[in-house]
Amino acid sequence: MQDFFNTSPIVVKQPKRFFIDESEYHCYDQYGRHLAHIHEVGLDSGMQALRFLAGNTAGFARKLMVNDAYRRPRLYIEKSWAMWTASTTIAWPNGQPIGYIDQDFKLFKAGFRLLDPWKRHLGTIKGDFWGFDFQILDANNHEVARVNRKVADLGELFTAADTYVLWSRYPNLPEPLKTLVIASGITVDLVLAEGKR
């Protein structure tokens, strides 16, 4: 079984959903082998009802647990409530922060800053105008990975399902940059698309 942290590319895929507003993703390798399951945790019935009534839940806080193919918790991702720009905490399952992926306000483009646990700059994510191609750069502005959003097929067109592919250029990036890069394949959708109707 492939390890979630040492596979490239990683295909991040959402299941097809029509009326359910609960974050969930599956990760696969390029051969379709299952690497990880990401699901929302701590979502109570009151919040589910509020999301159902709200027209757009993009700014809502979301907490996700990343379990590997053996169902072992590997990462915790928490997106804070945000009106304009979101901050996402990437942590170990016990809650110890690994770093942050903070949304960077850019006119007509999607951008993020990769930060270590002390909020020191590690790199950036630069998106194109359409939000389909994202370049991940280290602190020296050198490309270390890419995230590409795939066009939905006909079966997914009217659902909330999205698919992203994370291409890491270097298998041995230093920590915490390596883990932040892996988490970016999920975080990009979580911040930019999840909950929008």
C-alpha positions in Angstrom: 0.0 0.0 0.0 1.3 3.4 -1.0 2.0 6.0 1.8 0.0 9.2 1.6 3.0 11.3 2.4 5.3 9.8 -0.2 3.2 9.5 -3.3 3.1 11.7 -6.4 0.7 12.5 -8.0 -2.1 12.5 -5.4 -5.6 12.7 -6.8 -8.0 14.4 -4.4 -11.6 13.6 -5.2 -14.9 14.5 -3.6 -17.8 12.1 -3.6 -20.9 13.3 -5.5 -23.2 15.2 -3.2 -26.4 16.9 -4.1 -27.9 18.3 -0.8 -25.4 17.4 1.9 -23.0 20.1 3.0 -20.4 18.0 4.9 -16.8 18.0 3.8 -15.4 14.7 2.6 -12.6 13.8 0.2 -10.8 10.6 -1.0 -7.2 10.5 -2.1 -5.8 8.1 -4.7 -2.5 7.5 -6.5 -2.3 7.7 -10.3 -3.4 4.0 -10.6 -6.6 4.5 -8.6 -5.3 2.9 -5.3 -6.8 4.4 -2.2 -4.4 6.5 -0.1 -6.5 8.4 2.4 -10.0 9.4 3.4 -10.7 12.9 4.7 -13.9 13.5 6.6 -15.4 16.3 8.7 -15.3 15.9 12.4 -17.3 17.7 15.2 -20.2 18.5 13.0 -23.4 18.5 15.1 -27.0 18.5 14.0 -27.4 22.2 14.8 -24.6 23.2 12.4 -25.9 20.8 9.8 -29.3 22.5 10.0 -27.7 26.0 9.8 -25.7 25.0 6.7 -28.9 23.6 5.1 -30.7 26.9 5.6 -27.8 29.1 4.6 -27.5 30.1 0.9 -23.7 29.9 0.9 -21.5 28.3 3.6 -18.1 29.1 2.1 -17.1 31.2 5.1 -18.1 28.6 7.7 -15.4 26.9 9.8 -14.6 23.3 9.0 -12.6 20.6 10.8 -11.3 17.6 8.9 -9.4 14.5 9.9 -7.1 12.8 7.3 -7.0 9.0 7.8 -4.7 6.9 5.7 -5.6 3.7 3.8 -5.3 1.7 7.1 -7.8 4.2 8.8 -5.1 5.6 11.0 -5.4 9.4 11.7 -2.5 11.2 10.0 -3.4 14.9 9.8 -5.9 17.4 11.2 -7.0 20.3 9.0 -9.0 23.1 10.5 -10.3 26.0 8.4 -11.3 29.0 10.6 -14.5 31.0 10.0 -13.7 33.8 7.5 -15.6 36.7 5.9 -12.9 37.5 3.3 -9.7 35.5 3.8 -9.4 32.2 5.6 -6.7 30.8 7.8 -6.3 27.0 7.8 -4.3 25.2 10.5 -2.5 22.0 9.5 -1.8 19.8 12.6 -0.9 16.3 13.7 -3.9 14.3 14.9 -3.2 15.3 18.5 -3.7 19.0 17.6 0.0 20.0 17.6 0.4 22.6 14.8 2.5 21.7 11.8 1.9 25.1 10.1 -0.7 27.2 8.4 -2.0 27.9 5.0 -3.4 31.4 5.0 -5.4 32.8 2.2 -3.8 35.8 0.6 -6.1 38.4 -1.0 -5.2 38.9 -4.6 -7.3 40.8 -7.1 -8.7 38.3 -9.7 -6.3 35.5 -8.5 -6.3 32.9 -5.7 -3.3 32.9 -3.5 -2.1 31.5 -0.2 0.9 31.8 2.2 2.5 28.7 3.7 3.6 29.4 7.3 5.4 27.3 9.9 4.0 27.0 13.5 5.5 30.3 14.4 3.9 32.0 11.4 7.2 32.3 9.6 7.1 32.4 5.8 7.8 29.0 4.1 6.3 29.5 0.6 3.3 30.6 -1.4 0.6 29.1 -3.6 -0.3 31.1 -6.7 -3.4 30.4 -8.6 -4.5 31.4 -12.1 -7.5 33.7 -12.9 -9.9 30.7 -13.2 -8.7 28.8 -10.1 -7.7 25.7 -12.1 -3.9 25.8 -11.9 -1.9 26.5 -8.7 1.8 26.8 -8.5 3.4 26.0 -5.1 6.7 27.9 -4.4 9.1 27.7 -1.6 10.5 30.7 0.3 13.1 31.3 -2.5 10.3 31.4 -5.2 11.3 28.0 -6.6 8.5 25.8 -7.7 8.2 22.7 -5.6 4.7 21.4 -6.6 1.5 22.1 -8.6 -2.2 21.6 -7.9 -4.5 21.3 -11.0 -8.2 21.3 -10.8 -9.8 18.9 -13.2 -12.9 19.8 -15.2 -16.0 18.0 -13.9 -17.5 15.2 -16.0 -21.2 15.2 -16.9 -22.0 13.1 -13.8 -20.4 15.6 -11.5 -21.4 18.9 -13.2 -24.5 19.5 -11.1 -23.1 18.1 -7.8 -20.6 19.5 -5.3 -17.8 17.1 -6.5 -14.4 18.5 -7.4 -11.2 16.7 -8.4 -7.7 18.1 -7.8 -4.3 16.6 -8.7 -1.2 17.4 -6.6 2.1 17.0 -8.4 5.1 17.2 -6.0 8.4 17.8 -7.8 10.6 16.8 -4.9 10.0 13.8 -2.6 12.3 15.0 0.1 11.2 18.5 0.9 12.1 19.6 4.4 9.4 19.6 7.1 7.0 21.3 7.7 7.0 22.4 4.0 6.5 18.9 2.8 3.3 18.3 4.9 1.9 21.7 4.0 2.4 21.0 0.3 0.5 17.7 0.7 -2.3 19.4 2.7 -2.6 22.1 0.0 -4.3 19.7 -2.4 -7.2 19.5 0.1 -7.0 23.1 1.5 -7.3 24.8 -1.9 -10.7 23.3 -2.4 -11.7 23.6 1.2 -11.1 27.4 1.1 -12.0 28.3 -2.5 -14.9 26.0 -3.4 -16.4 24.1 -0.4 -19.8 25.4 0.6 -20.3 27.7 -2.4 -23.6 27.3 -4.3 
